[in-house]
Amino acid sequence: MKIEKLDSFEREPISGAALTLLCDFASGDTKRTICRLDADWEEVFQALCRNGLIGLAYRHLNQWEDRDHPPSSFRESVYQAYRVSAIRMALMCRHIGRVLRMLNESGLEFMVVKGPALAHSVYPSPSLRSFNDLDLVVRERDWETAHATLLNMGFGLLTGSPYPPPKLVAQAVLYKSTYAHSETGLALDLHYDDILNSGLASRDAEGFWQRAAPLEIEGSQIKTLSLEDQLIHLCAHAHYHGYTRMNWFSDLAFLVRDHEEEMCWSRVIEIVSDEEVQVPVYYSLRFLQTLLDVAAPADVFAAIKPDRFRLWMHDLFLPEKEVLSMQPMWRPDFSFYFLPLFKRLIPDLLVMGRRWYKMRYLLRLLSPAGDWLRYYYGLDGTSSVAVHYLLHPLKLAYHYLTEIAAAARLGRIKLENHEWPGGRQSMVSEATGYPRRRASTGSRPNEG
């Protein structure tokens, strides 16, 4: 079997049998039965590759006693793919080790999160968790220092900014900048104080640093998020990306199941409350239990459960049945920014927390500071911004009205042509993401 896609970030159509087997391997529990199903094993193999689960499948099959199930051709494909993946990960870890040593020598304070940190902390073996880049967190105040350090190490800036952009409100912060190494090609995402994908700096960003845990990667002593913060961070990350990859649930499974006794659940509840991230944490843990049968303590669920309005709105924008199907689907971006209106701003305001800060941001957007206008419109320091004070609110209104008109136009076209997914009226505009109640179980195009 030839690998078609490796570590994809888009959902692909999948049969019920393949999804069931995918969950068996994604659980990371080698005692879990690999279901005997009339499955297309080629489909199962490709799904494992797309979802970053080859390592866990290899480990499961190695400890699985039934040599007649799954078929030998599938086993051999998994073994071969794992050998290739292990070599790729070993090479990447070598590059990462070199970067971490140089960063330690520079004196810059940083944390390693997601793939490399998880592989070396919560997985039984680092080779079981594949990843494609190095994710670092630095304080926003160290932004320019971190940028200069990475440039000296041979990295080039691909997206983002070499310095903090002007702010509308103090809590606003760019989520990340992306770099690539000129020789090795190693991709590096540099994150700042928005640790939980909220679109705003974390309320207690310094608390994440104070709770940071030590970790050794490739001989370098570094910091990573504590178990509690790691859990919340991964829930927020998976939720923002619409649960497009099954291995994100595997990360959570290892944390919840294998590190439950080390986890301070009262601290989890406290942080979730302080940061107002009840929605992403609640739903991530809920979907984890449904898909992989790994459950967080019941009292934690009760403590972090969002109010009824947010539960209702969340199911309107991101229907649970569609999420759990792992089929391609439209999804909103639950992270605050003022554009686009229907795919990002409205869903975030209705579902997520910290609304007061967001309303202040939007009010300030109507009359921003001059330096913000210069940055946003790409003006030099000598350009007058007087005309932009007049035009900026009109431009915002134009963007919003254009989206509203597009949503209305698309709705009329679909109504006239009866082009409804699943044969019935679609409850979300694929072009703009305007929420309407879903009436069928047909899949929707993936826009993320």
Secondary structure, DSSP 8 states (H G I E B T S, - for coil): ---S-SS-SS-----HHHHHHHHHHHT--TTS--------HHHHHHHHHHTT-HHHHHHHHHT---TTSS-HHHHHHHHHHHHHHHHHHHHHHHHHHHHHHHHHHHT---EEESHHHHHTTTSSSGGGS--SEEEEE--GGGHHHHHHHHHHTTEEEEES-SS----SSTTB---EEEEEETTT--EEEEE-S-TTSSSB--TTHHHHHHT-EEEEETTEEEEE--HHHHHHHHHHHHHHTTT--THHHHHHHHHHHHSTTT--HHHHHHHHHHHT-HHHHHHHHHHHHHHH-----HHHHHHH---HHHHHHHHHHS-HHHHHHT--------S--SSSIIIIIHHHHHHSS-HHHHHHHHHHHTS--HHHHHHHHT--TTS--HHHHHHHHHHHHHHHHHHHHHHHHHHHHHHHHT--GGGS--SB-TTT--B----S--------
